[in-house]
């Protein structure tokens, strides 16, 4: 379709369901959960967990 492997993508998700879908697709994963739920173990499937979307930047992307 796009001619790019899923491993080249980074999924930015605010839901565990989205993280699991991205993991199944073999994508890298960044979680930005709601603060109420941020400390739960279910976010452990993310490569990185952030507090807010503005934390996504070129440096973060380069290190994932």
Backbone as a chain_set.jsonl record, in Angstrom:
{"seq": "XXXXXXXXXXXXXXXXXXXXXXXXXXXXXXXXXXXXXXXXXXXXXXXXXXXXXXXXXXXXXXXX", "coords": {"N": [[0.818, -1.188, 0.0], [1.528, 1.541, 1.119], [4.155, 1.082, 0.77], [6.023, 1.042, 2.764], [7.573, -0.31, 5.62], [5.895, -1.464, 8.609], [7.519, -1.21, 10.855], [8.806, 1.141, 10.503], [7.199, 3.128, 11.371], [5.841, 5.255, 13.952], [3.538, 4.93, 16.392], [1.419, 7.081, 18.073], [-0.356, 7.031, 20.897], [-3.312, 7.293, 22.938], [-4.708, 5.388, 24.152], [-5.003, 2.105, 25.536], [-5.912, 0.077, 23.915], [-5.284, 1.069, 21.374], [-2.495, 1.039, 21.602], [-2.042, -1.714, 21.771], [-2.943, -2.522, 19.257], [-1.085, -1.203, 17.627], [1.214, -2.5, 18.468], [0.659, -5.11, 17.598], [0.813, -4.614, 14.918], [3.459, -4.292, 14.653], [4.612, -1.803, 15.061], [6.489, 0.978, 16.4], [5.844, 2.39, 19.643], [4.33, 5.108, 21.324], [2.997, 6.209, 24.265], [0.508, 8.396, 25.432], [-1.084, 8.796, 27.928], [-4.165, 9.644, 29.655], [-3.897, 11.628, 32.55], [-5.16, 10.602, 34.815], [-5.095, 7.855, 34.51], [-2.453, 7.247, 34.062], [-0.485, 5.946, 35.631], [-0.876, 3.236, 35.596], [-0.102, -0.271, 35.048], [-0.72, -1.168, 32.525], [0.249, 0.351, 30.467], [2.699, -0.522, 29.805], [3.365, -1.714, 27.394], [4.172, 0.227, 25.713], [6.842, 1.877, 23.976], [7.751, 4.264, 24.891], [6.483, 6.444, 27.429], [4.65, 9.335, 27.772], [3.859, 12.534, 29.284], [2.429, 14.497, 28.02], [1.288, 15.523, 24.766], [2.849, 17.593, 23.503], [5.433, 16.84, 24.203], [6.403, 15.186, 22.28], [8.92, 15.169, 19.978], [11.62, 15.877, 17.64], [13.986, 14.805, 18.73], [13.031, 12.837, 20.5], [11.758, 11.122, 18.679], [13.972, 10.275, 17.223], [15.25, 8.671, 19.058], [13.73, 6.466, 19.502]], "CA": [[0.0, 0.0, 0.0], [2.408, 2.699, 1.179], [5.489, 0.66, 0.422], [6.888, 1.282, 3.922], [7.319, -1.336, 6.633], [5.305, -0.955, 9.855], [8.582, -0.903, 11.807], [9.254, 2.514, 10.231], [6.212, 4.053, 11.909], [5.673, 5.425, 15.392], [2.147, 5.19, 16.747], [1.232, 7.876, 19.287], [-1.666, 6.57, 21.336], [-3.809, 7.633, 24.271], [-5.514, 4.262, 24.644], [-4.321, 0.811, 25.582], [-6.344, -0.643, 22.72], [-4.46, 1.576, 20.282], [-1.139, 0.514, 21.798], [-2.032, -3.135, 21.422], [-3.066, -2.612, 17.796], [0.202, -0.802, 17.068], [2.158, -3.584, 18.757], [0.331, -6.204, 16.688], [1.268, -4.199, 13.59], [4.921, -4.193, 14.766], [5.028, -0.4, 15.057], [6.992, 1.533, 17.65], [4.684, 2.941, 20.324], [4.435, 6.157, 22.331], [1.733, 6.377, 24.98], [0.228, 9.682, 26.069], [-2.33, 8.498, 28.622], [-4.799, 10.613, 30.535], [-3.192, 11.643, 33.837], [-5.891, 9.772, 35.788], [-4.746, 6.448, 34.287], [-1.06, 7.172, 33.602], [0.402, 5.112, 36.446], [-1.239, 1.826, 35.5], [0.859, -1.147, 34.365], [-1.151, -1.509, 31.167], [0.981, 1.159, 29.489], [4.043, -1.089, 29.664], [3.627, -2.131, 26.016], [4.698, 1.385, 24.975], [8.282, 2.083, 23.992], [7.914, 5.448, 25.748], [5.247, 7.01, 27.969], [4.804, 10.777, 27.947], [2.809, 13.208, 30.037], [1.623, 15.331, 27.13], [1.628, 15.434, 23.348], [3.96, 18.474, 23.115], [6.722, 16.203, 24.472], [6.858, 14.514, 21.055], [9.801, 16.057, 19.22], [12.573, 15.173, 16.78], [14.915, 14.042, 19.552], [12.314, 11.65, 20.966], [11.57, 10.23, 17.531], [15.274, 9.718, 16.848], [15.718, 7.715, 20.062], [12.815, 5.31, 19.627]], "C": [[0.869, 1.261, 0.0], [3.828, 2.359, 0.763], [6.508, 0.894, 1.531], [6.55, 0.242, 4.981], [6.734, -0.715, 7.901], [6.357, -0.563, 10.89], [9.129, 0.517, 11.628], [8.342, 3.56, 10.849], [6.287, 4.137, 13.424], [4.218, 5.771, 15.627], [2.119, 5.968, 18.055], [-0.198, 7.643, 19.734], [-2.025, 7.06, 22.736], [-4.698, 6.53, 24.833], [-4.695, 2.974, 24.609], [-4.681, -0.005, 24.351], [-5.523, -0.215, 21.508], [-3.029, 1.079, 20.378], [-1.041, -0.94, 21.388], [-2.135, -3.341, 19.92], [-1.744, -2.248, 17.128], [1.261, -1.876, 17.31], [1.921, -4.757, 17.81], [0.802, -5.9, 15.264], [2.788, -4.022, 13.536], [5.431, -2.764, 14.626], [5.669, -0.053, 16.397], [5.84, 2.308, 18.28], [5.048, 3.982, 21.371], [3.055, 6.315, 22.951], [1.669, 7.778, 25.575], [-1.107, 9.516, 26.799], [-2.873, 9.691, 29.399], [-4.131, 10.508, 31.909], [-3.855, 10.756, 34.884], [-5.447, 8.312, 35.701], [-3.253, 6.209, 34.024], [-0.176, 6.216, 34.393], [0.092, 3.626, 36.382], [-0.225, 1.014, 34.719], [0.488, -1.445, 32.917], [-0.444, -0.706, 30.085], [2.367, 0.591, 29.188], [4.361, -1.573, 28.246], [4.182, -0.981, 25.166], [6.221, 1.412, 25.052], [8.644, 3.281, 24.871], [6.546, 5.885, 26.23], [5.509, 8.475, 28.283], [3.653, 11.337, 28.766], [1.893, 14.032, 29.153], [2.144, 15.235, 25.694], [2.749, 16.387, 22.935], [5.353, 17.907, 23.426], [7.251, 15.432, 23.264], [7.676, 15.521, 20.25], [10.794, 15.226, 18.409], [13.538, 14.314, 17.583], [14.274, 12.759, 20.053], [12.185, 10.631, 19.831], [12.882, 9.556, 17.144], [15.739, 8.634, 17.826], [14.82, 6.489, 20.212], [13.174, 4.27, 18.597]], "O": [[0.936, 1.968, -1.005], [4.615, 3.248, 0.439], [7.711, 0.94, 1.276], [5.378, -0.055, 5.214], [7.041, 0.431, 8.23], [6.115, 0.319, 11.713], [9.831, 1.031, 12.499], [8.669, 4.747, 10.852], [6.74, 3.207, 14.09], [3.72, 6.78, 15.128], [2.733, 5.553, 19.037], [-1.143, 8.013, 19.037], [-1.161, 7.219, 23.598], [-5.357, 6.71, 25.857], [-3.818, 2.791, 23.764], [-3.83, -0.706, 23.804], [-5.113, -1.055, 20.707], [-2.414, 0.737, 19.367], [-0.079, -1.351, 20.739], [-1.491, -4.232, 19.367], [-1.327, -2.904, 16.173], [2.105, -2.127, 16.45], [2.872, -5.332, 17.281], [1.146, -6.806, 14.505], [3.337, -3.648, 12.5], [6.537, -2.534, 14.137], [5.417, -0.714, 17.404], [4.969, 2.821, 17.578], [5.943, 3.778, 22.192], [2.067, 6.528, 22.248], [2.64, 8.277, 26.143], [-2.134, 10.027, 26.352], [-2.14, 10.616, 29.75], [-3.835, 9.406, 32.371], [-3.172, 10.214, 35.754], [-5.426, 7.61, 36.712], [-2.845, 5.071, 33.789], [0.809, 5.719, 33.849], [0.747, 2.834, 37.059], [0.441, 1.54, 33.828], [1.327, -1.934, 32.159], [-0.531, -1.05, 28.906], [3.118, 1.166, 28.4], [5.526, -1.818, 27.935], [4.611, -1.195, 24.032], [6.812, 1.021, 26.059], [9.697, 3.309, 25.508], [5.553, 5.719, 25.52], [6.471, 8.812, 28.974], [2.611, 10.7, 28.921], [0.726, 14.247, 29.481], [3.306, 14.904, 25.462], [3.548, 16.02, 22.074], [6.352, 18.449, 22.953], [8.425, 15.065, 23.232], [7.183, 16.59, 19.889], [10.794, 13.998, 18.497], [13.877, 13.208, 17.161], [14.906, 11.703, 20.034], [12.465, 9.445, 20.003], [12.89, 8.381, 16.776], [16.538, 7.773, 17.458], [15.136, 5.578, 20.977], [12.532, 3.222, 18.529]]}, "num_chains": 1, "name": "protein.A"}
